Amino acid sequence: MIAELVSSALGLALYLNTLSADFCYDDSRAIKTNQDLLPETPWTHIFYNDFWGTLLTHSGSHKSYRPLCTLSFRLNHAIGGLNPWSYHLVNVLLHAAVTGLFTSFSKILLGDGYWTFMAGLMFASHPIHTEAVAGIVGRADVGASLFFLLSLLCYIKHCSTRGYSARTWGWFLGTGLCAGCSMLWKEQGVTVLAVSAVYDVFVFHRLKIRQILPTIYKRKNLSLFLSISLLTFWGSSLLGARLYWMGNKPPSFSNSDNPAADSDSLLTRTLTFFYLPTKNLWLLLCPDTLSFDWSMDAVPLLKTVCDWRNLHTVAFYTGLLLLACYGLKSPNADRECNGKTVTNGKQNANGHSCLSDVEYQNSETKPSFASKVENGIQNDVSQRTQLPSTENIVVLSLSLLIIPFVPATNLFFYVGFVIAERVLYIPSMGFCLLITVGARALYVKVQKRFLKSLIFYATATLIVFYGLKTVIRNGDWQNEEMLYRSGIKVNPAKAWGNLGNVLKSQSKISEAESAYRNALYYRSNMADMLYNLGLLLQENSRFAEALHYYKLAIGSRPTLASAYLNTGIILMNQGKTEEARRTFLKCSEIPDENLKDPHAHKSSVTSCLYNLGKLYHEQGHYEEALSVYKEAIQKMPRQFAPQSLYNMMGEAYMRLSKLPEAEHWYMESLRSKTDHIPAHLTYGKLLALTGRKSEAEKLFLKAIELDPTKGNCYMHYGQFLLEEARLIEAAEMAKKAAELDSTEFDVVFNAAHMLRQASLNEAAEKYYDLAARLRPNYPAALMNLGAILHLNGRLQKAEANYLRALQLKPDDVITQSNLRKLWNIMEKQGLKTSKT
C-alpha cells in the first residue's frame, strides 16, 4: 500500500502546476464550443454525438465516440462553468488514481519489493503523459486507462479464483463491464480484453506457443478455453456495437492529418507506417522532443528504401522479435524470482520459495495446499501464489506495449494523426514494466555489489530525469502561447499558425501577421491560415489584401464557407452588390458532407443567408429578403444566435406593412436574447406606430440603459420624442447621439435632421457639415448641408455644396430646385453666382 500511495502522490505532485493552466489546443472545440456540455442540451445527445459534439453518423464526424469522457466534461461545466482549474484538477486526480492502480498491478507481477516501487514511480513521472494530463482533452486516455486497469485487475482475480469459488464469474463480469467503460472513455480501451487473454495464457498458465494448440485441441483446460472464448465474444460484441453505432463507416481525414495515408505510393505508405512505431518507442525511451501536434510534415515520409531511418525500423522490429522469443521460450533450469536466483525451483541463496514477502509469511501459517484435478490436469493451488518469471512479465509487458497501440498503427484503418503523444498513455504501462523487469533481471544476474548498485541507481536516475522533464514540459502547457512556441521546431506550419491566433487575441497585430506568414512559408496551401490572415487584414481595413487571401483560401478548400462569408461582406461594403450576391448564394449552396466541423460550417452558411437578406432589404426587395431569411432559419444550427436574424425578419415585415408578423418576430428576437438592443429599438418604433406610446418609450429607455454609450439608442429615442413634439428633449437626444457616435454617418446625419426639425439650425449645420466630411461623395449629405447653409444665410457655401451634389447626381430634382431658389436670392442681394 505504501508503494501505491507514494507513486500516486508523485503523480499528483508533478502535475500540480498544471492546475493554473488555461485551456489549450483541442480543449476549445471539445469543451468551449461543444454544445453537448451546455445545460440546455439534453444529456442524451452525448450518446449520439462524437467527442467534438458532431452527430456520430454524420459524414464529417471524427467517429471518436467517448461519451463517458464528454459526460465528465459536462459535470465539470455544471459545477465550474468554463473555469479551467476544475477540469485540470479532475485530470490530475485521475492520473494519480491510475498511477496507484498501475503500482498495484505491478506488485502482482513483481512482488512487494522496491522494483514495484520503481515501476510505479516511473509511470508517475514519465513525460509522455504530459499531454494526456495537462491537456484537458487527454482525459479520455487517462479515464480509459483507469477502467483498463480495473478490468485487468478483475480478470486477474477471476483467474486466481477460477475453479474453486463461485465469485469468479462476478470478477469476470467486472472485467467485461470495466472493459466496456474503458472503451466508452476512449476506443483503445477495449484492447484490455486481449491483454487479459495474454495474462491468462502466458502468465497465469505459463503456456508457451507450442503448448497452446495442444491444450485447446485435447481440451486439457476447459476453464481457460471458456474464459478466452468469453473474452473473444465480449470483445467482438463491443467492437460490433461500436461500428454499428458510428454508422458502419470509418472516419475520413484530411491529407494533412495523416500524409502517409494520402500517399499514392504503396512503398511510401509501407515504409512510413512501419517506421512510426519506432518513432513512438523512441518518444517513450527518450522523450526529449515533445510536441502538441505531429501532423503534416512533422515526421517526413519515408519514400525510398535508402532512407537511413529504415535502419531504425529494422533495429526496432529485430529487438521486438528477440524480446518476444525470450519471453516465449521454454524455461531454463535457472531463473530469477523477485531478485533472487532460482535453480530447479529453489533459490540458491537462502532456501526461500519463489513467493513475495507477504505470501511467504502466509505460507508459514498455511504450510500446504491440497492438490486438485481440473479437467484431467493436476493443478497445485499453491503455485498460483507464486510470482511470474521474468519471461512471463516480458510477454505481458510487450502485450501492454503493443496491443493498445495497434489501433493507432494504421493497420486496420487509417487514423487522423501521425503521432499522438496521449495515445501512448496506456502503452507506457508496458514500457515501464519492461524497463523495470529488465533492470531487475540485470540486477539479479550480476554478482558484484558495485554493479548491482550501479543498475539500481541508474534506474532511479532515469526516473529523476523523467520527473524533471515532466515538470519542464508542464510549463509549456501553462498557456497556448508557450505551448505553440514549444512546437515550432517539430511542426512549424501548425505551430506558427496557432501562435498567430493567440497573438491576434492579444492584439499583437503585426506579430500575428508575421506568425501567419511564417506558417504559410512552411505550408502555403493551408486554407485555415490563409483565411485567418485574410480576417486579420480585413479587421485592419486592408480589404484588397484580405480579398486576395480569402480567394486563395477558397481555392485551397472550396467548401470553406467562412471565407465566402467575409468575401461577400467586403464586396457589399464596397458597393459591389452583384458580386456580393453571387458570393453569398454560392456559399449557401455548399453542403456540409465530409466537413470536420459541420456546426461551424452551418453557422457560416446561415450568416451568408442573413447578409444576403440584408442586401435585398437595402435594395428594397423585401419579399426576396424574407424568403432568404426563412431559408436561413431552416438551415441555422442549434448554437447559432438568431436574434439579429429574427429582428431583420421583423424589419422586412414592417416595410411590407405586415405589422402583426413584424411584432411576432421582434418578440422572438427579444425572447432569444433579452438584451438585444436593435430589437428594442425596432420593436419600439412599431409600438409607437400602432399607438402604444408608453410601451414604446419604455423600450427606447431600456435600450439606452443596456448600453448608455451607444449613440444609435439616443438617436431612435430622439426621433420618437420629435414625433411626440417634445422638441427640446429630442434635440438633447440628437446631440448626445452625435457626440457618442461622431464617426457613424447614419447617426450624425439623422441627428442633424432632428435638430433641423427642432428648428435648431446652427446645431444642425454643425452635424450636417460633419456628415458631409464623413461621406464627401454622398449627394444627399451635400444637398442637406447646402440646404441648412441656405437657411442660415451662408449663401455662397450653400451654392458650392449644391453644385458638388449635382456633379455626383446631376438629375436630382430637389437639389436643382433648391439651387434655382438660392440663385434668385443671391441675384436679389447682388451677389455673384456661378451661372453668371
Number of C-alpha atoms within 10 A of each C-alpha: 10 10 22 25 18 19 29 26 18 21 29 22 15 20 25 18 16 25 18 15 21 20 24 20 19 15 18 14 15 20 26 15 16 20 22 26 26 17 12 8 12 11 15 11 16 26 19 17 24 24 29 27 25 25 21 23 19 21 20 19 27 27 26 18 26 23 23 21 24 29 18 18 25 22 16 21 20 13 11 13 16 15 13 21 16 18 26 27 20 18 26 26 19 21 27 27 23 28 32 27 24 27 30 23 21 24 23 18 23 28 24 21 14 16 23 27 22 24 29 33 28 30 31 32 28 25 27 27 26 27 25 25 28 30 26 27 28 23 28 28 27 30 26 31 30 25 26 30 25 23 29 25 21 22 28 22 19 24 23 17 17 18 14 11 11 11 14 20 17 15 21 23 16 20 27 24 16 24 28 25 22 31 29 26 31 26 22 23 27 28 22 33 25 19 22 25 22 23 24 22 21 22 22 20 16 19 18 17 14 11 11 12 11 11 15 13 9 9 14 15 16 15 15 19 15 11 20 19 13 15 20 15 12 18 20 13 12 18 16 12 12 17 14 12 16 22 13 12 13 15 21 17 21 15 15 16 19 21 21 28 25 14 14 9 11 12 14 18 20 14 20 24 20 20 23 19 20 19 17 18 17 14 18 21 17 14 17 13 11 19 22 26 22 20 22 22 20 19 18 11 19 21 17 12 12 9 11 10 15 18 12 14 20 14 12 19 15 12 12 14 12 12 17 17 15 16 22 19 15 14 14 8 9 13 21 22 24 26 20 21 18 20 14 10 14 18 18 14 10 8 9 14 16 24 20 22 14 10 16 17 12 12 16 9 8 10 10 11 11 8 11 14 10 14 12 11 10 10 14 14 16 14 12 14 17 19 22 24 20 22 24 26 24 26 23 27 25 22 24 27 24 21 19 24 20 15 17 22 18 19 11 9 12 19 20 21 21 25 25 19 22 22 24 24 27 26 23 25 24 24 24 25 29 23 18 22 26 15 18 24 19 15 20 17 16 12 10 10 10 10 14 18 12 13 17 19 12 13 20 15 12 16 20 16 14 24 22 16 19 21 19 14 23 24 17 22 26 20 18 20 18 13 22 27 16 20 23 20 14 19 22 25 28 28 25 26 27 24 25 30 23 18 19 18 11 10 11 13 17 12 14 25 21 16 26 27 20 19 26 21 13 15 16 15 16 19 23 19 26 26 26 24 27 29 23 21 19 19 11 11 12 13 19 12 14 26 23 14 23 27 19 20 26 19 13 16 15 15 20 22 28 24 29 28 26 24 25 27 21 19 18 20 10 11 11 13 19 13 14 26 22 14 22 28 19 15 26 24 11 15 14 19 13 17 20 20 17 21 22 18 22 24 21 24 30 29 24 29 29 26 24 29 30 23 22 19 20 11 11 13 15 22 16 15 26 22 13 24 24 16 16 25 16 10 16 20 19 12 13 16 14 20 24 19 25 24 26 25 30 29 26 26 22 20 15 13 11 13 17 13 16 25 21 16 23 28 19 20 28 20 12 14 15 13 16 17 25 19 27 25 26 23 28 27 22 21 19 18 13 11 10 13 17 11 13 24 19 14 22 24 17 17 25 21 13 13 13 14 15 18 24 29 26 28 29 25 27 29 22 21 19 21 13 12 12 14 20 15 14 27 28 16 26 32 23 21 26 27 16 17 17 19 14 15 20 16 25 30 25 23 34 31 23 26 27 18 15 18 13 16 19 16 16 29 23 14 27 30 21 21 29 22 15 18 13 14 15 16 23 20 23 27 28 25 28 31 24 23 23 21 15 13 13 13 21 19 14 25 24 16 24 25 21 19 25 19 13 14 15 13 10 15 11 9 24 17 10 17 23 12 12 22 20 13 15 16 12 8 9 9 12 11 15 9 5 6
